[in-house]
């Protein structure tokens, strides 16, 4: 007998944050313009700043098959992840 897994909530993996736009906060940044996948790993510089913006749709209702397909697409090189660098005035957020 096959055991049915509950749906998976990927939102729990990355904290959410409201990104407030502060007027006049348009100064040029000397921030590194190149970020590699290694920079997003636990213990690396960007990891602590990872946030999912409130305007991003939820990923809280994925089945185990959908999650496996998502991971497989990453392994196969079919997935092109996107990371947005956002300077909120207080934090530089990914």
C-alpha positions, 0 to 999 in steps of 0.5 A, a space after each residue: 500500500 502506497 503512503 500518500 504524502 501531505 502537500 509540501 509548503 516550500 514557503 517555510 524554507 525562505 522567510 517572507 518580507 515586505 520590501 518597502 520603497 524608500 524615496 531618495 534611496 537611489 544611490 549607486 552601490 559598490 555592491 558585488 554585481 556577480 553572485 554565484 550559486 555557492 554564495 547562496 549556501 548555508 553559512 555564506 554571505 548571502 544566505 542570511 539575507 534570503 527573503 521571499 517578497 510578499 508579492 511573490 505567489 505562495 508555494 504552499 500546495 505542492 505534491 510530493 510528485 511536483 516537488 520531485 519534478 521540480 528538483 529533477 528539472 534543476 538536476 537536469 539543468 532545465 531550471 533557470 533560477 532567478 535571484 533579485 537583489 533588492 536594497 531596502 535601505 536597511 538590508 540588501 535582500 535577495 
